[in-house]
Amino acid sequence: MPKTIVITGASDGIGAAGARRLHQNGHRVVIVGRSPEKTAKVADELGADRFLADFTSLADVRKLAADLDAAYPRIDVLVNNAGGIFGDRDKTADGFEKTLQVNHLAPFLLTNLLMGKLLAGRASVIQTSSAGARLFGKLDIDDLDNDSGYTAHRAYGTAKLENILFTKELHARYAPRGLSAAAFHPGAVATNFASGSKSFMRPIYSNPLSRLAMVSPEKGARQLVWLAETTPGTEWQSGTYYENHKPARRNNPQADDSGLGRRLWDRSAELVGLDVVIP
């Protein structure tokens, strides 16, 4: 049965590749992006609806949630794919470290603002995470803004760890009400990833020889498409982080700390000013 699938970060990379495949498979894909030109190009190619939102602005996130809620009577899948690694430590207009806000706080807020509709549709929430969570992630609940010991790759890895913790906590809180959640690592994908960063990953991703060993965006999007199309509880298990279509065999030990996941949720809700969090 065709699904209504909202994909953030769908104007480029695996988001765009996943949107194309899901559209080809007969689903109604909703394109969300930051760049007006890139977002329009992908949406027009597919004949899909499009929405613009810059995740460095929580006001944009709130408007996006309101617009999506008004536009669609049902949302079957929300893919929180937007994110990235950045350069020097920078704060958004909302006062949060940019990596934290774009990769975690914005999708956390968007998901919660759409929660009523997601629950009504027994939806799936999919997060694009990364093996960076295991390699570089180190979450300090009292320093979510990375005030201490900032590096671009540590901030990114920690944000990807937060994506996994958010996935597990979504499952813990809402699986009894029909919501499913999963996170996945797409692999090393030959995209524009890290192009605006001073991390050591920038020269790796921009090196033509390195890119030969990377997978295409189409291959990187395969798990996104698989999780969006298939049935949780049958093909995949809610609350799980996947690598290569299988539950990850290795992970950051913090990713399995349910108490840390609860504290991250409560602290995130406080930071973004959620007045009501559905119990």
N, C-alpha and C positions, 0 to 999 in steps of 0.2 A: 504494500500500500504506500503511495507517495506520502512523503513527510514534508512539513514546513521546517526548514533548517536555517537558522541564523548563524552566520559565520563572521566573527570579528577578525580584523587583519586579513580580509579576503581580497585586497586589491593587488596582492603580489605573493610570491613564494608559494608555500604549501597551502595557504588559505585560498589563493586563487586557483591552484591546481585541484584542490579538493572540491571547490565550488563547481569547477567545470565537470569533473567526473560525476558528482552528485546530480547536477543538472542533466547530464547525458543519461543518467539512470532513471530519470523521470521525476525527481523531487523538485519541490519549490524551494529554491535557494534564495536567501536574502543576504545581500552583499553589504558589509559594514567596513568602511575604511577611513583613513585619515586624509589621504590625498584626493582632492576633487577629481583631478585628471585620471589617475590610475583607477579609482573606484568607478568612475563613469565608464571607463574603457571596458573593464571586466563585466560590469552590469549590462552595458549595451550589447556586448558580445553574446551574453546569455539571455537577453531579454528579461533580466531579473530586476527586482526592486533594489534600491540602494539607499543607504543612509550614511551620513558623514558624522564622525565623532573623533575628536582628538582626546586620547586618554590622559594627556597631561592636564586636562580640565575635568574636574568632577561635575561641573555644571553641564558639560557636553554629555557625560555619561547619564546623568539624570534625564536630560532631554531625550537621549537615545532610548532609554527605557520607556519613557512616556510615549514616544512615537511608535515604538514597536508594540507596546501594549494596545495602543489605539488602532494600529493597522491590521493586527492579526487576531482572529478569534481563538486561535490555537497555535502554540509553538511546540513542536515535537522534539526538537534538538537545539540546544544552544552550544555553539562551539566557541569557547574563549581561547582564541588563537592569537590575538594581537599581543605584541610584546617585543622585547629586544634588549640588547646590551648597549650601553651608552659610554660616553667618554668621561670627562672629569665629573666629580660629584656635583650635581646640580639639583636645585629644588624647583618644584612647580609653583604655579601661582597659588595653589592650595596649601603650600608650605611643606610638602613631603618630598623626600628624595625621589628623583625621577624614576629610577629603576623599580623601586617599591610600588609607586603609584601606577605606572603603566602596566606592569606585569601582574600585580596582585590586587592592590586596592580598587582599581577601576573594574576589573572583572568580578571581584567580590561584591562591589556595590551593584553592578548591573544585574548579576544573578539574583541578588536579594530583592531588588526592586521588581524583578519579573517573577518572583517566587510564586505568587498566587496563580499566575497563568501557567507556569511550569508544572505546578502541582496538579492543576486541573487537567492538563494534558498528559499526566504521567510521563513527563519528559525525561530526556537524558541531557546531562551537562558534561561536556567534554573539555578538558584542559590540555593545551599543548605545553608540556613540560620539557624536561631535558635531562640528559645524563649529567649536565652541569650541577644538578641538585646534589648528586653523589660526590662529584669531584671537588666542588668549590663551596657548596652551601654550608652555612653555619649560622643558625638562627638564634639571635638574642632577643627575647621578647621585650626587653627593656631598651633595645636599640634598633628598632625596626627601620629607622632612618639612616642606618649605617654611619652614624657619627664617628664611630671608632674603627680605625683600621680599614678604611674604605679602599677597595680596588674595584675596577669595573667588573672583573670576572667573579669576584666574591659576591658583589651585590647581585649580579645576575644569577649565580648559582643559588643564592639564598632565596631569591624571588621564585625560582623554579621549584625549590623545596617547599615554599609556601603554597605553590599551586597543588602539589601533591597532598599536603596537609589539608588544604581547603577541600580537595576531592574526598578525602577520607572523612572529613567532618560533615560534608554534605550528605554522604552516605549514612553516617551515624545518626544525623538529625532527621533526615527526610526519607530514607528508604522505606520505613513503615508506612509512609503516605504515598508511595508509588514513584518517587523520584529516583533516578539512577545517575551515577557519576563515575567517570573514569578519567585518568590522565595518561598521557603517552609521550614517549621520546621518539621523534621522527627520524633520528639519525643525523649524521653530518650531511646537510643538504646544501647543494651548490646554489645559494641565493645571495642576496645583498646583506645577509646577516653580518653584524659587527662592522659594517662600513662606516658608521659614525662613532666608533669606539676607539679608545686608545689601549684596549686590552691586547694581550698577545694573540688573541684569536683573530684580530683584524688581518694581519698579514697572512695567516693561514687560509682564511676564507677568500682573500683576494689573489692568492698565488695560483696561477694557471695550472701548475703541476699538482698542487694540493687538490684543486677542484676536480682533477681527473679521477681522484679516489673517492669523491663524494657522490652521493646519489642525487638524481634529478628531483626537482620539486614534485613531479608526478609520483615518483616512488616514495618520497618522503610523506606524501599525503595519503598513502594507502591505509595506514592505521586510522587516520581521521575518518576516511570514507567507511572503513569497516565498522568502527564504533558507532558512526552516525546511522548506518543502514541496518545493522543487525540488532538482535534482541538481547537486552541485558538479562542475565539469569540463565541464558541458554548459550549464546556464542561468547559472551564475556560476563565477568562478574563485577557488579557495582562496588565502588570503593577501592578499586585496584589501579595500580600504576603499571602500564604495559611498555615493554620494549620488544620489538620484533613479533608482535601479535601474541606475546606471552607475558604473564606476570613477571616483572623484573626479578631476577635472581639475586642481584646485588642492589642495595639502596643505602642512602644515608640513614644511619641509625635513628636520627631525629624524625625521619618520615614515619616511623612506627610508634611514635610517642603520642598516644591519644590525648593525654593531658595537655601536651604542648599544642596540639591541634585545637583543643577547646579554648585555650588561652589566646591563641592567635585569632580565632574567630571573634571572641569577645573584644579583644583589643582593636581589631580591624573595624568592627561595628562602631566602636567608640570614635575612632579616628575619622571615619567617613560620615558620622552623624546620622546613623540609622536610628530613627525614632522608634520604629517597631521592627523587631526581629521575630518572625513566626516561630513559636516554640516547636 
